[in-house]
Amino acid sequence: MLIYHGKVSLYSFFGYVIVSTLLLLPINSTAGSCIYQHIWWILTFHYILATILLFRCFSGDAFQVAVRAGFLGLVFSVGLFVSHLAPPSWRVFGWYMCFMSFFHYSEYLMIALTNPRTLSLDSFILNHSMEYGVAAVASWAEFLIEHYFFPGLKEICVISSIGLVLCVGGEVLRKLAMLTASTNFNHVVQSVRENDHQLVTHGVYAYCRHPSYVGWFYWSIGTQLILVNPICTIAYTVASWRFFNERVYLEEYSLLHFFGDDYFQYQKRVGTGLPFIHGFKL
């Protein structure tokens, strides 16, 4: 059952999506030209007004959750608008906005559903790390620069479609991993075993030891293929591989300590799922 803060996030995210979409719908009509000229002011006013309303309805952590979920819902709505109504060379950025906003919101929602005792504002992973933020800004900068000089590059639909498939597949795999692991899933690598921590080897874990990392790895590469960012596609692939190589090594050191021979035998049966990453070996 979804806990209170999870419900707050759900109402806020989809509330912003619905209201923002209703504001954007007239743009597709002949009467929407005036709205189009002032759309960013309208959306800004809508966000400020909605935030004031949330402040009146919620307090403390609930308000912080609502603001973050609502902002992600707004970004998702704008992404839908850009992907359908913007000039062709900009539409892939709309896809990107949808995938980014939904990924971060769904991370919070999944933790609220599966392991609520670990739920916090950090579960949105919006503040994942400085490197994560720098990587995101770098991808936006590359897109804008290349769009300015080579707008046709951003209309190569085949590459963007491959990225879309990777993002959808990666997102689904990661969320299946979170649902399967349930209370055994945590955004933070654990160094001390909880009393109810169990080794999960069924479901998607029967095919790879780290399905949540596999999903995130391919999702991150997919975001750059969607944007047709050749430089960041390579950079994201290398950076993500290095990050997960280190992360898996550290996590498996702890898992071998927690579960001993059970995890050792699991390692022998099932690979990590990540290319050329083997984890910690005894």
Summary of the structure (lengths in Angstrom):
residues: 282
radius of gyration: 20.5
end to end distance: 39.9
largest distance: 68.3
contacts: 900
relative contact order: 0.09
helix: 79%
strand: 0%
